[in-house]
Amino acid sequence: MSNELINPQAMPLAAPSVGQTGKNNVNVTNQDGGVVNINYNIHPGEPTDSAEKMIAIQRFSREYYQLLVTNEEDVFETNVITITANRALTERIVPPEIYERCSTLSEAGVEELKTFPAVICRENTAYNGMTDANQWAMYCYIKRVKKEGKFIKVGFKPIAPFPQAKMCMKKNAIYFDLNMDCALTDLNWSAWSVHKVNLFEAFDEAGITNMPRPY
């Protein structure tokens, strides 16, 4: 993901405007005119702008969402995230019922996971619930899950970016079911977790009101 540097103080926490500016680029413009150029693998006319995306959104659960955190630099260019198996859907980081149904990545389990909206982000750039103001998380839907030895690869399609700092704020973290009360937070550790949270209510509480959602 390549970003044009902007003044962090100019980055607002209000909902950004988003515009497609090239084959692999989206510009996110804040109210003061600052622009962050996010490079990721999304093409006009492909499924993200088609009925497939709409169907995926309408299937989204309002009870669970999945969080995938990575340290991969190119995750938003490849639209694939790689998680080590011992950090994916483990008993400690998913609700018991989801661990029972989905952790083995059976066909039925993967199909259920595809109905959970996904937030994919790179690890925070700092500790104690802090991250660079230029860092963006991505609201996505999951397309494919594949085991490869000690790793699990998850293919996804982006829906919309939002400031990762929104999730880090202690007043918002509770709505996303995230622990921000320690140095090494849930966003400092690469893992695949599931949270029993209505993601759309969490977005609203955090002031992220422009995300497509099920009717």
JOBEL-V467923 format. One record per backbone hydrogen bond with DSSP energy under -1.0 kcal/mol. CO is the residue of the C=O (numbers start at 1). NH is the residue of the N-H. E is the energy in kcal/mol with one decimal. If there is no record, write none. Layout:
((CO NH E) (CO NH E))
//
This chain:
((7 10 -2.0) (8 11 -1.1) (17 29 -2.1) (19 27 -2.8) (24 40 -1.9) (25 21 -1.5) (25 22 -1.0) (26 38 -2.9) (27 19 -2.3) (28 36 -2.2) (29 17 -2.1) (30 33 -1.8) (34 30 -2.6) (36 28 -2.4) (38 26 -2.4) (40 42 -1.7) (43 46 -2.1) (46 49 -2.5) (47 50 -2.0) (47 53 -1.4) (50 54 -1.5) (51 55 -2.9) (52 56 -2.5) (53 57 -2.6) (54 58 -2.4) (55 59 -1.3) (57 60 -1.2) (65 195 -3.1) (66 119 -2.6) (67 193 -2.6) (68 121 -2.2) (70 123 -2.4) (74 77 -1.8) (74 78 -2.2) (75 79 -1.5) (76 41 -1.5) (79 156 -2.3) (81 154 -2.8) (83 152 -2.6) (84 87 -2.3) (85 88 -1.4) (87 192 -2.5) (90 93 -1.5) (93 194 -1.7) (95 99 -2.6) (96 100 -2.2) (97 101 -1.6) (98 102 -3.1) (99 103 -1.2) (102 105 -2.0) (106 110 -2.9) (107 111 -2.1) (108 112 -1.9) (109 113 -2.3) (110 114 -1.9) (112 115 -1.6) (113 116 -1.7) (115 61 -2.7) (117 66 -2.6) (118 140 -3.0) (119 68 -2.6) (120 138 -2.7) (121 70 -2.1) (130 126 -1.1) (132 135 -1.9) (135 164 -2.0) (137 162 -2.1) (138 120 -2.8) (139 159 -3.1) (139 160 -1.6) (140 118 -2.1) (141 157 -2.6) (144 155 -2.7) (146 153 -3.1) (148 151 -1.9) (150 85 -3.1) (151 148 -3.4) (152 83 -2.7) (153 146 -2.7) (154 81 -2.4) (155 143 -3.0) (155 144 -1.6) (157 141 -2.0) (160 139 -3.0) (162 137 -2.7) (163 166 -1.4) (164 167 -1.3) (164 168 -1.0) (165 169 -1.3) (169 172 -1.4) (169 173 -2.9) (172 175 -1.5) (173 178 -2.4) (179 186 -1.2) (183 128 -2.1) (185 188 -1.8) (187 124 -3.3) (191 69 -2.6) (192 89 -2.8) (193 67 -2.4) (195 65 -2.0) (195 197 -2.0) (197 199 -1.0) (198 202 -2.0) (199 203 -2.7) (200 204 -1.9) (201 205 -2.4) (202 206 -1.9) (203 208 -3.1) (204 207 -1.3) (207 209 -1.1))
//
